[in-house]
Amino acid sequence: MHSVPRFLMVACLAAVSTSSALSAQGDDLDWPCIQRKVPELSIGQIWTGPDLPPQATGWSKDEGVSKLVDDLAARRLPLAEAKEKINAYRDTLQSDQRPLHIAMLIQGLFDKMNGERSHVISGIARYAHRQRDLAASLRREGSALDAMRVRSDADQNQVTLRSEQLLLQTRIFQERVQSLTYVCEVPTLIEQRLYALVRMLADAPPAQ
């Protein structure tokens, strides 16, 4: 059994150090994304029309509106199909019902998707915190291996075993860093979808 080459260990731990250093954006050590952290959106960022009527907050009590909100919010539903669902629902409404129900849909989509977005952001922060802890653990193990190697009585089998384990853990760490770059895009995707859906609903203005 041969020891893992020293230069590979150095390269792996350098990658861990670099990824760790790049993980924090701004003052929040648990925010690893390039995108600016905005924990919650405001309705004014999404809806620029007249103020939504107070009754719109009761959207979850309307079975039809609640179900449509769930359907539209699902990212697996293409926006073209979402528009068809909106138009079909709008056609079922009496003219005097339309403004309030459209307002309820806008409020419902905002409440649901803003909540989902905030949940994802919280998950990213927890994920990044675990990554920082893992990076620190890998650096400690690397230092311990360095100390073990220079000892004249070092068990080379143990050195090799621990080196291979460290390489594996470093590879896992790097894969998680790569996955995080995709996860970081999710809040933006949710926000963009919410904005697109509200734009569709704006064709039938809510009650003033």
C-alpha positions in Angstrom: 0.0 0.0 0.0 1.4 3.4 -1.0 0.9 6.7 0.7 -1.2 9.3 -1.1 1.1 11.8 -2.9 1.8 14.9 -0.8 1.1 17.3 -3.6 -2.4 15.9 -4.0 -3.1 16.5 -0.3 -1.8 20.1 -0.6 -4.0 20.7 -3.7 -7.1 19.4 -2.0 -6.6 21.4 1.2 -5.9 24.5 -0.8 -9.2 24.0 -2.6 -10.9 23.7 0.7 -9.3 26.9 2.0 -10.2 28.7 -1.2 -13.8 27.6 -1.2 -14.1 28.5 2.5 -12.7 31.9 1.9 -15.1 32.6 -0.9 -18.1 31.2 1.0 -19.1 34.4 2.8 -20.5 37.4 1.0 -20.7 40.6 2.9 -21.1 40.6 6.7 -23.1 37.3 6.8 -20.7 34.4 7.3 -23.5 32.0 6.6 -24.4 33.4 3.2 -22.3 31.8 0.5 -24.0 33.0 -2.6 -22.9 35.7 -5.1 -26.5 36.9 -5.2 -27.3 39.5 -2.6 -29.2 38.1 0.4 -32.7 39.5 0.7 -34.5 37.3 3.3 -38.0 38.5 2.4 -39.6 40.4 -0.4 -42.2 43.1 -0.1 -45.5 43.1 -2.0 -44.4 46.5 -3.5 -41.4 44.8 -5.2 -43.8 42.5 -7.1 -47.1 44.4 -7.5 -46.9 48.0 -8.6 -50.7 48.5 -9.2 -53.3 49.9 -6.8 -53.2 48.7 -3.2 -54.7 45.2 -2.8 -58.0 45.2 -0.9 -57.9 44.0 2.7 -60.2 41.0 1.7 -57.3 39.6 -0.5 -55.6 38.4 2.7 -58.3 35.8 3.0 -57.3 34.0 -0.2 -56.5 30.7 1.6 -60.2 30.4 2.7 -61.3 30.3 -1.0 -60.8 26.7 -2.2 -60.6 27.7 -5.9 -58.1 30.4 -5.3 -56.0 28.4 -2.9 -55.8 25.4 -5.3 -54.8 27.7 -8.2 -52.2 29.4 -6.1 -50.6 26.0 -5.4 -50.7 25.0 -9.1 -49.2 28.3 -10.3 -46.5 28.4 -7.7 -45.1 25.0 -8.6 -42.0 25.6 -10.7 -42.6 22.3 -12.7 -45.6 24.1 -14.4 -44.4 25.9 -17.5 -45.3 29.6 -17.5 -47.2 29.1 -20.8 -49.5 26.6 -19.0 -49.8 28.8 -16.0 -51.1 31.6 -18.3 -53.7 29.2 -19.7 -54.8 28.3 -16.1 -55.1 32.0 -15.2 -57.1 32.8 -18.3 -59.4 29.8 -17.7 -60.0 30.8 -14.1 -60.6 34.4 -15.1 -63.3 33.3 -17.6 -65.2 31.5 -14.8 -65.6 34.7 -12.9 -68.5 37.1 -13.1 -67.3 40.7 -13.9 -68.1 41.9 -10.4 -66.1 39.0 -8.9 -63.1 39.3 -11.0 -61.2 42.3 -9.3 -61.3 40.7 -5.8 -60.4 37.2 -7.0 -57.5 38.4 -9.0 -56.4 40.4 -6.0 -56.6 37.3 -3.9 -54.5 35.4 -6.4 -51.8 38.0 -6.4 -51.8 38.1 -2.6 -51.8 34.3 -2.4 -49.0 33.9 -4.8 -46.9 36.5 -3.0 -47.5 34.9 0.4 -46.8 31.4 -0.7 -43.8 32.0 -3.0 -42.2 34.6 -0.7 -42.5 32.0 2.1 -40.9 29.3 -0.1 -38.1 31.7 -1.0 -37.4 32.5 2.6 -37.4 28.8 3.5 -34.8 28.1 0.7 -32.6 31.0 1.9 -32.7 29.7 5.5 -31.7 26.3 4.2 -28.8 27.8 2.2 -27.5 29.4 5.4 -27.6 26.1 7.3 -25.9 24.4 4.4 -23.1 27.0 4.3 -22.6 26.8 8.0 -22.1 23.0 7.8 -19.7 23.6 4.9 -17.6 26.0 7.0 -17.5 23.4 9.8 -16.5 20.7 7.4 -13.7 22.9 5.9 -12.3 23.5 9.4 -12.4 19.8 10.1 -10.6 19.0 6.9 -7.9 21.5 7.6 -7.4 20.1 11.1 -7.1 16.6 9.7 -4.6 17.8 7.1 -2.5 19.4 9.8 -2.6 16.2 11.9 -1.5 14.2 8.9 1.4 16.5 8.3 2.5 16.0 11.9 2.1 12.2 11.6 4.2 12.0 8.4 7.3 13.6 9.9 7.4 11.2 12.8 10.0 8.5 12.4 7.7 5.9 14.1 4.6 6.8 12.0 2.5 3.8 11.0 2.5 4.2 7.2 -0.7 2.1 6.8 -2.5 4.6 9.1 -1.0 7.5 7.2 -2.3 6.1 3.9 -5.7 5.2 5.3 -6.2 8.7 6.8 -4.9 10.3 3.7 -7.4 8.4 1.5 -10.2 9.3 3.9 -9.2 13.0 3.7 -9.1 12.9 0.0 -12.6 11.4 -0.1 -14.0 13.9 2.3 -12.4 16.8 0.4 -14.0 15.4 -2.8 -17.4 15.4 -1.1 -16.8 18.9 0.2 -16.0 20.1 -3.4 -19.1 18.4 -4.8 -21.2 20.1 -2.1 -19.7 23.5 -3.1 -20.6 22.8 -6.7 -24.2 21.9 -5.7 -24.4 25.1 -3.7 -23.9 27.2 -6.8 -27.1 25.8 -8.3 -29.0 26.0 -5.0 -28.1 29.7 -4.8 -30.0 30.4 -7.9 -33.3 29.1 -6.5 -34.4 32.2 -4.6 -33.9 34.3 -7.8 -35.8 31.7 -9.9 -38.7 31.9 -7.4 -38.7 35.7 -7.5 -38.6 35.8 -11.3 -41.5 33.3 -11.5 -43.6 35.3 -9.0 -43.0 38.5 -10.9 -44.0 36.8 -14.2 -47.2 35.4 -12.7 -48.2 38.7 -11.2 -47.6 40.4 -14.6 -50.1 37.9 -16.1 -52.6 38.6 -13.5 -52.2 42.4 -14.0 -54.2 42.1 -17.2 -57.3 42.0 -14.9 -56.6 44.8 -12.3 -57.7 44.1 -8.7 -60.3 46.1 -6.9 -59.3 49.7 -6.0 
